Amino acid sequence: MIQRIQTLFLSLAAIMGTFMFFVPLASFISDFYYLKLYIYAFQNQTPGSELQFGIITVLPLILINAAVVIITVYAIFKYKKRILQIKLVRFTMLLSMLLIVGVFVLYPNVVINQTDAVTEFEIGAYVPIVNLLFLLLANRFIVKDERLIRSMDRLR
């Protein structure tokens, strides 16, 4: 039954994960540098600056976010196997937490160590938190469905 409430929450989580590819996560401003962190790149907005961060720097963000989106979409269609769906959603919640730690702790520290910049978090930094909330709600309703099915099996 794909029309369950957890399908809505999982769909919203997948949409939010996709939305992260289009918005900046953070801005780093110092006297000499102005950098923007997107999930797919560090963009140096300072003209004539030689400070560059390669694709290798943001590759973990890309991979984790892509895994969150792909696993969430896959979990939507595993509605007949609720135990597997619960495991997939919990693993996705773990990946989303890793994404939050990366955006709020690891990447600002990397930039601050090299440039002494001040970090300003943008709208994209808060998307993984909303994504985690949607995943939590979906997990809650999947577990609720599983308990209901198991209680009905006991009555037979």
PLY file of the C-alpha trace (Angstrom):
ply
format ascii 1.0
element vertex 156
property float x
property float y
property float z
element edge 155
property int vertex1
property int vertex2
end_header
0.00 0.00 0.00
1.92 2.92 -1.31
-0.68 5.46 -0.13
0.44 5.30 3.52
1.52 8.38 5.50
5.12 7.14 5.74
5.29 7.22 1.95
4.54 10.93 2.12
7.30 11.48 4.68
9.79 9.40 2.71
8.89 11.31 -0.47
9.41 14.62 1.32
12.78 13.39 2.60
13.83 12.44 -0.94
12.67 15.82 -2.28
14.59 17.65 0.46
17.71 15.61 -0.29
17.42 16.53 -3.95
16.83 20.17 -3.00
20.23 20.18 -1.24
21.97 19.91 -4.60
20.64 23.33 -5.64
21.17 25.55 -2.59
24.34 26.74 -0.84
25.16 25.16 2.50
27.46 27.79 3.97
29.43 30.93 3.24
32.91 31.54 4.59
33.96 35.18 4.79
37.36 36.54 5.80
39.42 39.59 4.94
40.93 37.90 1.88
38.48 35.18 0.89
34.82 34.64 0.18
33.90 30.99 -0.27
30.55 29.28 -0.78
30.03 25.63 0.06
27.60 23.74 -2.11
27.08 20.02 -1.74
28.85 19.49 -5.06
31.61 22.15 -4.87
33.49 24.77 -2.94
33.21 27.95 -4.98
35.81 30.62 -4.45
34.05 33.94 -5.03
37.21 36.01 -4.52
38.64 37.35 -7.79
42.31 36.58 -8.35
42.55 34.13 -5.47
44.58 30.95 -5.73
42.85 29.14 -2.85
41.05 26.18 -4.38
39.28 23.19 -2.93
38.94 20.28 -5.31
36.08 17.90 -5.93
37.78 15.45 -3.54
37.02 17.84 -0.69
33.25 17.66 -1.17
33.05 14.10 -2.51
31.91 12.69 0.88
29.02 15.18 0.93
27.97 14.23 -2.59
28.12 10.51 -1.88
26.30 10.67 1.45
23.54 12.90 0.12
23.11 10.79 -3.02
22.91 7.67 -0.85
20.26 9.32 1.33
18.13 10.17 -1.70
18.56 6.78 -3.43
17.94 4.68 -0.31
14.91 6.79 0.62
13.35 6.32 -2.81
14.16 2.61 -2.68
12.56 2.33 0.78
9.32 3.83 -0.55
8.81 0.82 -2.81
9.64 -1.74 -0.11
6.28 -1.25 1.59
5.54 -4.99 1.58
8.72 -5.73 3.55
8.31 -3.47 6.55
11.26 -4.85 8.51
13.60 -4.14 5.58
11.98 -0.72 5.19
12.63 0.05 8.87
16.29 -0.96 8.50
16.69 1.15 5.36
15.13 4.19 6.99
17.29 3.83 10.10
20.42 3.54 7.97
19.32 6.63 6.06
18.83 8.43 9.37
22.43 7.56 10.27
23.65 8.91 6.93
21.63 12.06 7.46
23.25 12.53 10.88
26.68 12.13 9.26
25.69 14.80 6.76
24.69 17.15 9.59
28.02 16.59 11.37
29.91 17.18 8.14
28.12 20.41 7.31
28.14 21.92 10.80
31.44 20.63 12.22
33.92 19.15 9.75
33.78 21.45 6.74
33.77 24.72 8.70
36.85 23.49 10.60
38.66 22.67 7.34
38.03 26.15 5.98
38.74 27.95 9.26
42.11 26.17 9.56
43.16 27.44 6.12
41.60 30.90 5.94
40.47 32.15 9.41
37.06 32.80 7.88
33.76 33.34 9.66
31.09 30.77 8.86
27.56 31.79 7.92
25.22 28.86 7.45
22.73 29.15 4.62
19.35 27.49 4.06
20.93 24.35 2.64
22.68 23.57 5.93
19.36 23.10 7.67
17.87 20.80 5.02
19.51 17.64 6.51
17.89 18.44 9.85
14.45 18.67 8.22
15.30 15.53 6.25
16.13 13.73 9.50
12.80 14.85 10.96
10.91 13.41 7.98
12.82 10.15 8.26
12.06 9.95 11.97
8.35 10.43 11.32
8.37 7.85 8.53
10.14 5.36 10.79
7.59 5.97 13.53
4.68 5.20 11.23
6.35 2.14 9.69
6.94 0.70 13.16
3.34 1.52 14.04
2.12 -0.40 10.96
4.34 -3.36 11.80
2.96 -3.50 15.34
-0.58 -3.37 13.99
0.07 -6.24 11.57
1.71 -8.34 14.29
-1.18 -7.74 16.69
-3.64 -8.86 14.01
-1.62 -12.04 13.44
-1.89 -12.89 17.14
-5.68 -12.78 17.03
-5.95 -15.52 14.40
0 1
1 2
2 3
3 4
4 5
5 6
6 7
7 8
8 9
9 10
10 11
11 12
12 13
13 14
14 15
15 16
16 17
17 18
18 19
19 20
20 21
21 22
22 23
23 24
24 25
25 26
26 27
27 28
28 29
29 30
30 31
31 32
32 33
33 34
34 35
35 36
36 37
37 38
38 39
39 40
40 41
41 42
42 43
43 44
44 45
45 46
46 47
47 48
48 49
49 50
50 51
51 52
52 53
53 54
54 55
55 56
56 57
57 58
58 59
59 60
60 61
61 62
62 63
63 64
64 65
65 66
66 67
67 68
68 69
69 70
70 71
71 72
72 73
73 74
74 75
75 76
76 77
77 78
78 79
79 80
80 81
81 82
82 83
83 84
84 85
85 86
86 87
87 88
88 89
89 90
90 91
91 92
92 93
93 94
94 95
95 96
96 97
97 98
98 99
99 100
100 101
101 102
102 103
103 104
104 105
105 106
106 107
107 108
108 109
109 110
110 111
111 112
112 113
113 114
114 115
115 116
116 117
117 118
118 119
119 120
120 121
121 122
122 123
123 124
124 125
125 126
126 127
127 128
128 129
129 130
130 131
131 132
132 133
133 134
134 135
135 136
136 137
137 138
138 139
139 140
140 141
141 142
142 143
143 144
144 145
145 146
146 147
147 148
148 149
149 150
150 151
151 152
152 153
153 154
154 155
